[in-house]
Amino acid sequence: MRCIFVLISSLLLTMAAGAEEAQRLSAEVLWKIKRVGTPVISPSGDQVVAPVTTFDLEQDKGETRLWLLSTDGDIQRPLTAVGLSVSEPVFSPDGKHLAFIGKRSDDDIKQILILPMAAPGEAVRLSEVPTGVSSIKWVGDHLYFISRIWPDKAPEEMAGRVKEEKEKKVSAYVWNALPFSFWDNWIDEQRQAHVFRIPAKGGAVENLTLRTGLKLPNWIQGAESYDVSPDESHLAIVADSKKSGTRPDFDVFLLEPGSPKARNLTLANEAPDFNPKFSPDGRLLAFNRQLISGFYGDTRRLVVHRLRSRQNTVLHEEWDRSTDGMVWAPSGGGLYAAVDDQGTRRIYYLPVGNGDPRVITDSTDFSNLSVASDGTLVGINQSFLYPPRVVSIDARNGGVERLDSFNDDLFANVDLGTYESVTFTGAEGADIQMWVHYPPGFDRNQKYPLMLLLHGGPHNAVTDTFHFRWNAQTFASWGYVTAWFNFHGSSGFGQAFADSINPDWLSRPYTDTIAAADWFKSQSWIDKDQLVAAGGSYGGYLASILLGREHPFNALVIHAPVYNLYSMLAADYSVHGVRFGEYWQSPEIYPSISPHTYAAQFKTPSLVIHGQNDLRVPVGQSFELFRTLQERGVESRLIYYPDENHWVLKPNNSLHWYGQVREWVERFAAPNRGTEASASVTK
């Protein structure tokens, strides 16, 4: 069965049609877009504050300011000045003040700043923490935050230790245990993350977790690692109960702030428990739970702990979806969550008592929720055709009201294509969902080349979001039909589907990829001889698998690929080791699914890209692949970014990335000249 729905932003298309010289969604346009971050709503429900980042290509960096919006749509103005780097806004419980993290020109590190909302002026710095602050929450009379400290040093010694670190002549790191890195950061074994608080009116900083002997994990970040009850009587934190580093068991602990005693609420579960959230009355603590240790794509279940009875209850056990981005409803009767659901993130209401999960939104993507005391719900909404926007969401019927007008002037002169969701038959007869993007002016009577995109993860999905780094509409604007498909292993389609590729990463996703190409080859508007494929991370792995097997693609783009599963031991995590055994325990798994094993069959022209600071997929993976391609005599190119990580994030590097990718795919799959983008692309 083929389910199709075309989602077109009629407003944008109408505005573009009236423009004198509409431009395509080029890479240059992507860097002109104001990027809207997570909004927060005031307790009264009438004000919203959101961080908005703009980029300067000449300086090759971005700047973030806080903007004030109103839920009636009448206000949109900046709250913070140009030149002040800011993030993480939070309202005071009475809504009269706003706290945020900022770094002024004379600050060495980010601190907490306070701004009155009645007559906003210059923000006042509240904290002076030498080791910096992050993940702030305003609860009661205090501001809570995380800082990474040297636990053997007294507070008054921290500034001196920070100064020593900056001035030291030895650059070496020393580890006696794992972990040694996380994504693009080396982990200093001597430093630990702890929860602190400071009175909102100013005063002494208090470490609330040091005496427990626990520390917050490096692998579970920010707000998901702690929460505070509304009356400030209890603190919930996430910590590794095994403390071994190699095989962590993240549990949720409950303690009174500053007490040396912490009670493990999840001792019986050896898989991760995380993301604690106190209910508005403080009687319940919700958190996420996984059941399979070593499988990050395992379903994230919703658990509620009752503080009085000390009982844990797993809610909606039969519901085959993960609970993400959850916030409590003001009544305490349930939670709202942004749920990855069949290729779309939808808002659901999850009751604590009787009743099943209730879907609130349908099409396009919703996330980053914030709720007011009166029940007003705001969040981020985006789609493939427009970047993140701040919206209010009617929790009863899913109605959406946009609260900002960022980027409207820019998009008034951008000619966008269209997209739709289709379903094709993949491995073992399973239905595979795919997003198909058509270039502006698409004509079914013409022939178009295909650029098939392979997503990373593998245990996540491509949802209806505006992607800045791999923008399908930008690729389509070059004159290609472009597609993302959610192959076996993708999230949002149930536990069995996500886990179906373990430990065999290869077979089903490869079959799905060939089936996707076959689906396109059956379409009258596809030029069957003009197909290319591109992927990054696990998508780079899948592209590398294509190198060693039969496929219909003229060329490949392979970004940050998992190429050699043996040398992936250098990564910041173990690929298969926890569940299926390390190389010396289960040696039969690795050669059968590692792309390097099939190097004798490599013959497809390949563009290989990697960043030096990538610690999730170390850069050696691409060096090994490129050397193999060159030794095999395969036409290939290696692009190396010494200052990028797993992603290409700097504006000018990104423009170069898009330009190189475009040049490569155009060499091997000629674009449809009738829809060729007019805007220049850096090469």
C-alpha positions as CSV (number, residue, x, y, z in Angstrom):
1,M,0.0,0.0,0.0
2,R,1.4,3.4,-1.0
3,C,0.5,6.2,1.5
4,I,1.3,9.6,0.1
5,F,0.7,13.0,1.4
6,V,2.2,16.2,0.0
7,L,3.1,18.9,2.5
8,I,3.5,22.3,0.9
9,S,3.8,25.6,2.8
10,S,1.2,27.5,0.7
11,L,2.2,30.8,2.3
12,L,5.8,30.5,1.4
13,L,5.1,29.4,-2.1
14,T,2.7,32.3,-2.6
15,M,5.2,34.8,-1.3
16,A,8.0,33.2,-3.5
17,A,5.8,33.3,-6.6
18,G,5.4,37.0,-6.1
19,A,9.0,37.7,-5.7
20,E,10.9,39.2,-8.6
21,E,14.0,37.0,-8.4
22,A,13.3,34.1,-6.2
23,Q,16.4,32.2,-5.1
24,R,16.8,28.5,-4.2
25,L,17.5,27.2,-0.7
26,S,21.2,27.2,-1.3
27,A,23.9,26.6,1.4
28,E,24.4,30.3,1.5
29,V,20.8,30.9,2.4
30,L,21.0,28.3,5.1
31,W,23.6,30.4,6.9
32,K,21.4,33.5,6.7
33,I,18.6,31.8,8.7
34,K,18.1,32.9,12.3
35,R,18.2,29.6,14.3
36,V,15.6,29.5,17.0
37,G,16.4,27.5,20.2
38,T,14.4,26.0,23.0
39,P,11.7,28.5,24.2
40,V,10.6,28.9,27.9
41,I,7.2,30.2,28.9
42,S,6.6,32.3,32.0
43,P,4.5,30.8,34.8
44,S,1.6,33.1,34.0
45,G,1.6,31.9,30.4
46,D,1.8,35.3,28.7
47,Q,5.5,35.6,27.9
48,V,8.0,33.4,26.1
49,V,11.7,33.8,25.8
50,A,13.8,32.0,23.1
51,P,17.4,32.1,22.2
52,V,18.0,33.1,18.6
53,T,21.4,32.6,16.9
54,T,22.7,34.4,13.8
55,F,25.9,33.9,12.0
56,D,28.6,36.1,10.6
57,L,30.5,34.5,7.6
58,E,33.3,37.0,7.8
59,Q,34.0,36.2,11.5
60,D,33.0,32.6,10.9
61,K,31.0,32.3,14.1
62,G,27.6,32.8,15.5
63,E,26.0,35.0,18.2
64,T,23.0,34.2,20.3
65,R,20.6,36.7,21.8
66,L,17.5,36.2,23.9
67,W,14.2,37.4,22.4
68,L,10.9,38.1,24.2
69,L,7.7,36.9,22.6
70,S,4.1,37.0,23.8
71,T,1.6,34.3,23.6
72,D,-0.9,36.7,21.9
73,G,1.6,37.2,19.1
74,D,2.0,41.0,19.7
75,I,5.6,41.1,21.0
76,Q,8.8,40.2,19.4
77,R,11.9,42.1,20.6
78,P,15.4,41.3,21.8
79,L,16.1,41.1,25.5
80,T,19.9,40.9,25.5
81,A,22.5,43.1,23.9
82,V,24.7,42.4,20.9
83,G,28.0,40.9,21.9
84,L,26.8,39.0,25.0
85,S,27.0,35.3,24.5
86,V,23.9,33.8,26.2
87,S,22.0,30.5,26.6
88,E,19.5,28.6,28.8
89,P,16.9,31.1,29.9
90,V,14.7,30.2,32.9
91,F,12.0,32.2,34.6
92,S,11.8,32.8,38.3
93,P,8.8,31.0,40.0
94,D,6.9,34.2,40.1
95,G,7.8,35.2,36.6
96,K,9.3,38.6,37.6
97,H,12.9,37.8,36.7
98,L,14.7,35.8,34.0
99,A,18.0,34.0,34.6
100,F,20.3,32.8,31.9
101,I,23.9,31.8,31.3
102,G,26.0,34.5,29.8
103,K,29.6,35.5,29.2
104,R,30.5,39.2,29.1
105,S,33.6,40.5,27.4
106,D,35.4,40.7,30.8
107,D,34.3,37.2,31.9
108,D,36.7,34.2,31.6
109,I,33.8,31.7,31.7
110,K,30.0,31.7,31.6
111,Q,28.1,32.7,34.7
112,I,24.4,33.1,35.8
113,L,22.9,36.5,35.0
114,I,19.6,37.9,36.2
115,L,17.3,40.2,34.3
116,P,14.1,41.9,35.7
117,M,11.2,41.4,33.3
118,A,9.1,44.5,34.4
119,A,11.6,47.0,33.0
120,P,14.5,45.0,31.4
121,G,17.8,46.8,31.5
122,E,21.3,45.5,32.0
123,A,21.5,42.0,33.4
124,V,23.2,41.5,36.8
125,R,25.7,38.8,37.3
126,L,24.7,36.4,40.1
127,S,27.4,33.8,40.2
128,E,31.2,33.8,40.2
129,V,32.0,30.2,39.9
130,P,35.6,29.6,38.6
131,T,34.7,26.3,36.9
132,G,31.6,27.8,35.1
133,V,27.9,26.9,35.2
134,S,25.6,24.9,33.0
135,S,22.1,23.4,33.1
136,I,20.5,26.0,35.3
137,K,17.0,25.6,37.0
138,W,15.2,28.1,39.1
139,V,13.3,26.4,41.9
140,G,12.0,28.2,45.0
141,D,14.6,30.6,46.4
142,H,17.6,29.2,44.6
143,L,19.2,28.7,41.2
144,Y,20.5,25.2,40.7
145,F,23.3,24.4,38.2
146,I,26.0,21.9,37.2
147,S,29.7,22.6,37.4
148,R,32.7,20.3,36.7
149,I,35.1,20.6,39.6
150,W,38.2,19.0,41.2
151,P,36.6,17.2,44.2
152,D,39.8,17.2,46.2
153,K,40.0,21.0,46.1
154,A,38.3,23.4,48.5
155,P,36.0,26.0,46.8
156,E,38.5,28.8,47.5
157,E,41.2,26.7,45.7
158,M,39.2,26.3,42.5
159,A,40.2,29.6,40.9
160,G,43.8,28.8,41.4
161,R,43.4,25.4,39.9
162,V,41.7,26.8,36.8
163,K,44.5,29.3,36.4
164,E,47.0,26.4,36.7
165,E,45.2,24.5,34.0
166,K,45.4,27.5,31.6
167,E,49.1,28.1,32.3
168,K,50.4,24.6,32.4
169,K,53.1,23.6,29.9
170,V,52.2,19.9,29.7
171,S,49.3,19.0,27.4
172,A,49.0,15.3,28.4
173,Y,45.9,13.6,29.6
174,V,46.2,10.6,31.9
175,W,43.6,7.9,32.4
176,N,43.4,5.0,34.7
177,A,39.9,4.0,33.6
178,L,37.2,4.6,31.0
179,P,35.7,6.8,29.7
180,F,38.5,8.9,28.0
181,S,36.3,10.9,25.6
182,F,32.7,11.9,24.8
183,W,31.8,13.0,21.2
184,D,34.4,15.7,20.7
185,N,35.7,16.3,24.2
186,W,38.5,14.6,26.1
187,I,37.4,13.7,29.6
188,D,39.6,14.9,32.5
189,E,39.5,12.0,34.9
190,Q,40.3,14.4,37.8
191,R,37.2,16.5,37.3
192,Q,33.6,15.6,38.3
193,A,30.2,17.1,37.5
194,H,28.2,18.0,40.6
195,V,24.9,19.9,41.3
196,F,25.2,23.2,43.1
197,R,22.8,26.0,44.1
198,I,23.0,29.6,44.9
199,P,20.4,31.9,46.5
200,A,18.5,33.9,43.9
201,K,19.3,37.1,45.9
202,G,23.0,36.2,46.0
203,G,25.1,34.4,48.5
204,A,27.3,31.4,49.0
205,V,27.4,28.6,46.5
206,E,26.6,25.2,47.9
207,N,27.7,21.8,46.5
208,L,24.7,19.5,46.9
209,T,26.1,16.2,45.8
210,L,29.7,16.0,46.8
211,R,29.1,14.3,50.1
212,T,27.2,11.4,48.5
213,G,30.3,10.1,46.8
214,L,28.4,10.2,43.5
215,K,29.0,12.3,40.4
216,L,26.9,13.1,37.4
217,P,27.8,11.2,34.2
218,N,29.5,12.6,31.2
219,W,27.2,10.6,28.9
220,I,23.9,12.0,30.1
221,Q,23.9,15.7,29.6
222,G,22.4,18.7,31.3
223,A,18.8,18.8,32.4
224,E,18.4,15.1,31.9
225,S,20.8,14.4,34.7
226,Y,19.1,16.1,37.7
227,D,15.9,17.8,38.9
228,V,14.7,19.5,42.1
229,S,11.3,19.2,43.8
230,P,9.2,22.3,43.8
231,D,9.6,22.8,47.6
232,E,13.4,22.2,47.3
233,S,13.2,19.3,49.8
234,H,14.5,16.7,47.4
235,L,17.1,16.4,44.7
236,A,17.0,13.6,42.0
237,I,20.3,12.9,40.2
238,V,21.6,10.4,37.7
239,A,24.8,8.6,38.5
240,D,26.7,5.4,37.7
241,S,26.0,3.0,40.5
242,K,28.8,0.6,39.3
243,K,31.4,3.4,39.0
244,S,33.5,1.1,36.8
245,G,33.4,3.3,33.7
246,T,33.6,0.4,31.2
247,R,30.1,-0.9,31.8
248,P,28.2,1.9,33.5
249,D,24.8,1.4,35.1
250,F,23.1,4.8,35.2
251,D,20.5,4.9,38.1
252,V,18.3,7.6,39.5
253,F,19.1,8.6,43.1
254,L,17.0,10.6,45.5
255,L,18.5,12.7,48.3
256,E,17.9,15.8,50.4
257,P,20.1,18.6,49.1
258,G,23.5,18.4,50.8
259,S,22.9,15.1,52.5
260,P,25.5,12.4,52.3
261,K,22.8,9.8,51.9
262,A,21.3,9.1,48.5
263,R,18.7,6.4,47.9
264,N,19.0,4.4,44.6
265,L,15.5,4.2,43.1
266,T,16.4,1.9,40.2
267,L,18.9,-0.6,41.7
268,A,17.1,-3.6,40.2
269,N,17.5,-2.4,36.6
270,E,20.9,-2.8,35.1
271,A,20.1,-0.7,32.0
272,P,20.0,3.1,32.1
273,D,17.5,5.1,34.1
274,F,17.7,8.9,33.5
275,N,15.9,12.2,33.0
276,P,14.2,12.7,36.3
277,K,11.2,15.1,36.4
278,F,9.3,16.1,39.6
279,S,5.6,16.6,39.4
280,P,4.2,20.0,40.2
281,D,3.2,18.9,43.7
282,G,6.5,17.1,44.3
283,R,4.8,13.8,45.2
284,L,5.8,12.0,42.0
285,L,9.1,11.6,40.2
286,A,8.9,10.6,36.5
287,F,12.0,9.3,34.7
288,N,13.0,7.3,31.6
289,R,14.0,3.6,31.7
290,Q,15.7,1.3,29.2
291,L,15.8,-2.5,29.8
292,I,18.7,-3.6,27.5
293,S,22.1,-2.6,28.7
294,G,24.4,-1.6,25.8
295,F,21.6,-0.8,23.4
296,Y,21.1,3.0,23.2
297,G,18.1,2.5,20.8
298,D,16.1,0.6,23.3
299,T,12.7,2.0,24.0
300,R,12.7,4.7,26.6
301,R,9.9,3.8,28.9
302,L,8.1,6.2,31.3
303,V,8.4,5.3,35.0
304,V,6.8,7.1,37.9
305,H,8.2,6.9,41.5
306,R,5.8,7.7,44.3
307,L,7.9,9.4,47.0
308,R,5.6,8.5,49.9
309,S,5.2,4.8,49.1
310,R,8.6,4.4,47.5
311,Q,7.0,2.5,44.6
312,N,8.0,2.6,41.0
313,T,5.3,2.1,38.3
314,V,6.0,1.7,34.6
315,L,3.4,3.5,32.6
316,H,1.9,2.4,29.3
317,E,4.1,-0.8,29.1
318,E,2.4,-2.0,26.0
319,W,3.0,1.3,24.1
320,D,5.7,0.7,21.6
321,R,7.2,4.2,21.5
322,S,9.9,6.1,23.4
323,T,9.0,8.9,25.7
324,D,11.2,11.9,25.0
325,G,11.2,15.6,25.8
326,M,8.7,15.2,28.6
327,V,7.2,18.0,30.7
328,W,4.5,17.6,33.5
329,A,1.1,19.0,32.9
330,P,0.3,21.6,35.6
331,S,-2.4,19.3,37.1
332,G,0.1,16.6,37.7
333,G,-2.3,14.1,36.1
334,G,0.1,13.4,33.2
335,L,3.0,14.5,31.0
336,Y,3.4,15.9,27.6
337,A,6.1,14.4,25.5
338,A,7.7,14.8,22.0
339,V,7.5,11.3,20.6
340,D,9.4,9.9,17.6
341,D,6.5,8.3,15.8
342,Q,6.7,6.8,12.3
343,G,8.9,9.5,10.8
344,T,7.4,12.4,12.6
345,R,7.9,13.8,16.1
346,R,4.4,14.3,17.6
347,I,3.2,15.7,20.9
348,Y,1.5,13.1,23.1
349,Y,-0.3,13.4,26.4
350,L,0.6,10.5,28.7
351,P,-1.8,10.1,31.7
352,V,-0.4,8.9,35.0
353,G,-3.7,7.3,35.9
354,N,-6.1,5.5,33.7
355,G,-6.1,6.0,29.9
356,D,-3.9,5.4,27.0
357,P,-1.4,7.8,25.4
358,R,-3.3,10.5,23.4
359,V,-1.8,12.0,20.3
360,I,-2.1,15.8,20.1
361,T,-0.3,16.8,16.9
362,D,-0.2,15.2,13.5
363,S,2.0,16.4,10.6
364,T,5.2,18.3,10.8
365,D,7.6,18.1,13.7
366,F,7.3,19.3,17.3
367,S,9.8,19.4,20.2
368,N,11.4,21.4,23.0
369,L,8.2,21.8,25.1
370,S,7.6,24.3,27.9
371,V,4.4,24.6,29.9
372,A,3.0,27.4,32.1
373,S,1.0,27.1,35.3
374,D,-2.2,27.9,33.5
375,G,-1.6,25.0,31.0
376,T,-0.4,27.1,28.1
377,L,2.0,24.8,26.1
378,V,4.7,26.1,23.8
379,G,7.4,24.5,21.8
380,I,9.3,24.3,18.6
381,N,7.6,23.4,15.3
382,Q,9.5,22.8,12.0
383,S,9.3,20.9,8.8
384,F,11.4,20.1,5.8
385,L,10.1,23.4,4.3
386,Y,10.7,25.8,7.2
387,P,13.2,26.1,10.1
388,P,12.3,25.9,13.8
389,R,9.5,28.3,14.9
390,V,8.1,29.1,18.3
391,V,4.5,28.0,18.6
392,S,1.8,27.6,21.1
393,I,0.0,24.2,21.0
394,D,-3.6,23.6,22.1
395,A,-3.3,20.5,24.2
396,R,-7.0,19.6,23.6
397,N,-7.2,19.6,19.8
398,G,-3.6,20.0,18.5
399,G,-4.2,23.5,17.2
400,V,-1.1,25.5,16.6
401,E,-0.5,29.3,16.8
402,R,2.9,30.7,15.6
403,L,4.4,33.2,18.0
404,D,7.3,34.5,16.0
405,S,8.1,35.8,12.5
406,F,11.8,35.1,12.4
407,N,13.1,34.4,8.8
408,D,9.8,35.5,7.1
409,D,11.6,38.2,5.1
410,L,14.3,35.8,4.0
411,F,11.9,33.0,3.0
412,A,9.7,35.4,1.1
413,N,12.3,35.2,-1.6
414,V,13.1,31.5,-1.5
415,D,11.6,29.2,-4.0
416,L,11.1,25.8,-2.3
417,G,10.3,22.4,-3.7
418,T,7.8,19.9,-2.3
419,Y,8.0,16.7,-0.4
420,E,5.9,13.7,0.4
421,S,6.0,10.5,2.5
422,V,5.9,7.2,0.6
423,T,6.1,3.5,1.7
424,F,7.9,0.8,-0.2
425,T,8.6,-2.9,0.6
426,G,12.0,-3.5,2.1
427,A,13.8,-6.5,3.7
428,E,11.6,-9.5,4.5
429,G,8.5,-7.7,3.1
430,A,8.5,-5.0,5.7
431,D,7.0,-1.5,5.0
432,I,9.7,1.1,4.9
433,Q,8.8,4.8,5.2
434,M,10.6,7.3,3.0
435,W,10.6,11.1,2.6
436,V,10.9,12.1,-1.1
437,H,11.9,15.7,-1.9
438,Y,11.2,17.3,-5.3
439,P,13.1,20.3,-6.6
440,P,11.3,23.6,-7.3
441,G,9.4,23.4,-10.6
442,F,9.3,19.6,-10.5
443,D,7.7,18.2,-13.7
444,R,6.7,14.5,-13.8
445,N,7.1,14.6,-17.5
446,Q,10.9,15.2,-17.2
447,K,13.7,12.9,-16.0
448,Y,15.6,13.6,-12.8
449,P,18.7,12.2,-11.2
450,L,18.4,10.7,-7.7
451,M,20.4,11.6,-4.6
452,L,19.6,8.9,-2.0
453,L,20.5,9.9,1.6
454,L,21.5,7.3,4.3
455,H,20.9,8.5,7.8
456,G,23.1,8.1,10.8
457,G,22.5,6.4,14.1
458,P,21.5,3.8,13.1
459,H,18.9,3.9,15.9
460,N,17.2,7.2,15.1
461,A,14.9,8.3,12.4
462,V,14.7,11.0,9.9
463,T,11.7,13.0,10.9
464,D,10.0,16.0,9.3
465,T,12.6,18.5,10.4
466,F,14.6,21.3,8.8
467,H,18.2,19.9,8.7
468,F,21.0,22.5,8.5
469,R,23.9,20.2,7.9
470,W,22.2,17.7,5.4
471,N,19.4,19.7,4.0
472,A,17.4,17.6,1.5
473,Q,15.7,20.6,0.0
474,T,19.1,22.2,-0.7
475,F,20.3,19.0,-2.4
476,A,17.0,19.0,-4.4
477,S,17.5,22.6,-5.4
478,W,20.6,21.5,-7.4
479,G,18.3,19.6,-9.7
480,Y,17.9,16.2,-8.0
481,V,15.1,14.2,-6.5
482,T,16.4,13.6,-3.0
483,A,15.2,11.1,-0.4
484,W,15.7,10.1,3.2
485,F,14.4,6.6,4.1
486,N,13.9,5.0,7.6
487,F,15.5,1.6,7.0
488,H,15.4,-1.3,9.5
489,G,17.0,-0.1,12.8
490,S,15.4,3.3,12.7
491,S,13.5,4.6,15.7
492,G,9.8,5.4,15.9
493,F,8.6,2.2,14.3
494,G,8.6,0.0,17.4
495,Q,11.1,-1.9,19.5
496,A,11.3,-4.9,17.2
497,F,12.0,-2.8,14.1
498,A,14.8,-0.8,15.9
499,D,16.5,-3.9,17.3
500,S,16.1,-5.9,14.1
501,I,19.7,-5.0,12.9
502,N,21.5,-6.2,16.0
503,P,24.1,-7.6,15.9
504,D,23.8,-7.8,12.0
505,W,24.1,-4.1,11.1
506,L,24.5,-5.0,7.4
507,S,21.8,-7.3,5.9
508,R,18.5,-5.6,6.4
509,P,19.6,-2.0,5.9
510,Y,21.5,-3.0,2.7
511,T,18.4,-4.7,1.4
512,D,16.3,-1.7,2.2
513,T,18.7,0.6,0.4
514,I,18.6,-1.5,-2.8
515,A,14.8,-1.7,-2.5
516,A,14.6,2.2,-2.2
517,A,16.7,2.5,-5.3
518,D,14.5,0.0,-7.1
519,W,11.4,2.0,-6.1
520,F,12.8,5.1,-7.7
521,K,13.9,3.2,-10.8
522,S,10.3,2.2,-11.3
523,Q,9.2,5.9,-11.4
524,S,8.8,7.4,-14.8
525,W,10.4,10.7,-13.7
526,I,13.7,9.2,-12.5
527,D,16.7,8.8,-14.8
528,K,17.7,5.2,-14.0
529,D,21.3,5.8,-15.0
530,Q,21.8,8.9,-12.8
531,L,21.8,7.7,-9.2
532,V,24.1,8.6,-6.3
533,A,24.0,7.9,-2.6
534,A,25.4,9.8,0.4
535,G,25.6,9.1,4.1
536,G,27.3,10.0,7.3
537,S,28.3,8.1,10.5
538,Y,26.2,4.9,10.4
539,G,25.1,6.3,7.0
540,G,28.8,6.3,6.1
541,Y,29.0,2.7,7.2
542,L,26.1,1.8,5.0
543,A,27.7,3.7,2.1
544,S,30.9,1.8,2.7
545,I,28.9,-1.5,2.7
546,L,27.6,-0.5,-0.8
547,L,31.2,-0.2,-1.9
548,G,31.7,-3.9,-1.4
549,R,28.4,-5.1,-2.8
550,E,26.2,-4.8,-5.9
551,H,24.4,-1.5,-6.2
552,P,23.1,0.9,-8.8
553,F,24.8,4.1,-7.7
554,N,27.3,5.9,-9.9
555,A,29.2,7.5,-7.0
556,L,29.1,7.7,-3.2
557,V,29.5,10.5,-0.6
558,I,30.9,8.9,2.6
559,H,31.1,11.2,5.7
560,A,32.6,10.1,9.0
561,P,32.1,6.5,8.2
562,V,32.2,3.5,10.5
563,Y,34.5,1.6,8.2
564,N,36.6,-0.8,10.3
565,L,34.8,-2.3,13.3
566,Y,38.0,-3.6,14.7
567,S,39.6,-0.1,15.0
568,M,36.4,1.4,16.2
569,L,37.7,0.4,19.6
570,A,39.2,3.8,19.6
571,A,35.8,5.4,19.7
572,D,34.2,6.9,22.7
573,Y,31.8,3.9,23.0
574,S,31.7,0.2,22.2
575,V,29.7,-0.6,19.1
576,H,28.6,-4.2,19.8
577,G,30.7,-5.2,22.8
578,V,28.3,-4.8,25.7
579,R,25.5,-6.9,24.3
580,F,27.3,-9.3,21.9
581,G,30.8,-9.5,23.3
582,E,34.1,-7.9,22.4
583,Y,36.3,-9.0,19.5
584,W,38.1,-11.6,21.6
585,Q,34.7,-12.9,23.0
586,S,32.6,-13.0,19.8
587,P,35.1,-12.8,16.9
588,E,32.7,-14.2,14.3
589,I,30.4,-11.1,14.4
590,Y,32.9,-8.4,13.3
591,P,34.4,-9.6,10.0
592,S,31.0,-10.5,8.6
593,I,29.6,-7.0,9.0
594,S,32.7,-4.7,8.8
595,P,32.9,-2.8,5.5
596,H,36.7,-3.2,5.3
597,T,36.3,-6.9,5.0
598,Y,34.9,-6.5,1.5
599,A,37.6,-4.1,0.2
600,A,38.5,-6.5,-2.7
601,Q,35.2,-5.5,-4.3
602,F,35.5,-1.7,-4.0
603,K,35.1,0.0,-7.4
604,T,32.6,2.9,-6.9
605,P,34.0,6.5,-7.0
606,S,33.8,7.9,-3.5
607,L,34.1,11.2,-1.8
608,V,35.3,10.6,1.8
609,I,35.0,13.4,4.4
610,H,36.0,13.6,8.1
611,G,36.9,15.9,10.9
612,Q,39.9,15.6,13.2
613,N,38.0,16.2,16.4
614,D,35.5,13.4,15.8
615,L,35.8,11.1,18.8
616,R,32.5,9.3,18.2
617,V,33.9,7.9,14.8
618,P,37.6,8.5,15.0
619,V,39.2,10.1,11.9
620,G,41.4,7.1,11.2
621,Q,38.3,5.3,9.9
622,S,38.3,7.7,6.8
623,F,42.1,7.6,6.5
624,E,41.9,3.7,6.3
625,L,39.0,3.9,3.7
626,F,40.7,6.5,1.5
627,R,44.0,4.6,1.5
628,T,42.2,1.4,0.5
629,L,40.3,3.2,-2.3
630,Q,43.6,4.7,-3.6
631,E,45.4,1.3,-3.4
632,R,42.5,-0.3,-5.3
633,G,42.7,2.3,-8.0
634,V,39.2,3.6,-7.3
635,E,38.6,7.3,-8.1
636,S,38.3,9.0,-4.8
637,R,38.8,12.2,-2.9
638,L,39.5,12.8,0.8
639,I,38.4,16.0,2.5
640,Y,39.8,16.5,6.0
641,Y,38.7,19.3,8.4
642,P,41.3,19.7,11.2
643,D,39.0,21.9,13.2
644,E,35.6,20.0,12.9
645,N,34.2,17.1,14.9
646,H,31.5,14.5,13.9
647,W,29.7,17.3,12.1
648,V,30.8,20.2,10.0
649,L,29.6,23.2,12.1
650,K,31.6,26.3,11.2
651,P,29.9,28.4,8.5
652,N,32.7,28.6,6.0
653,N,33.6,25.0,6.4
654,S,29.9,24.1,5.9
655,L,29.8,26.1,2.6
656,H,32.9,24.3,1.5
657,W,31.3,21.0,2.4
658,Y,28.1,21.7,0.4
659,G,30.2,22.9,-2.5
660,Q,32.4,19.8,-2.6
661,V,29.5,17.5,-2.3
662,R,27.7,19.2,-5.1
663,E,30.7,19.2,-7.4
664,W,31.2,15.5,-6.7
665,V,27.6,14.3,-7.3
666,E,27.3,16.5,-10.4
667,R,30.3,14.7,-11.9
668,F,28.6,11.4,-11.7
669,A,24.9,12.2,-12.0
670,A,24.1,15.2,-14.1
671,P,21.4,17.5,-12.6
672,N,18.2,18.4,-14.3
673,R,19.2,21.7,-15.9
674,G,15.6,22.9,-15.9
675,T,15.7,23.1,-12.1
676,E,19.3,24.0,-11.6
677,A,19.8,26.4,-8.7
678,S,20.7,29.9,-9.7
679,A,22.6,30.8,-6.5
680,S,26.3,30.3,-6.4
681,V,27.9,27.6,-4.3
682,T,31.3,27.8,-2.8
683,K,33.6,25.2,-4.3
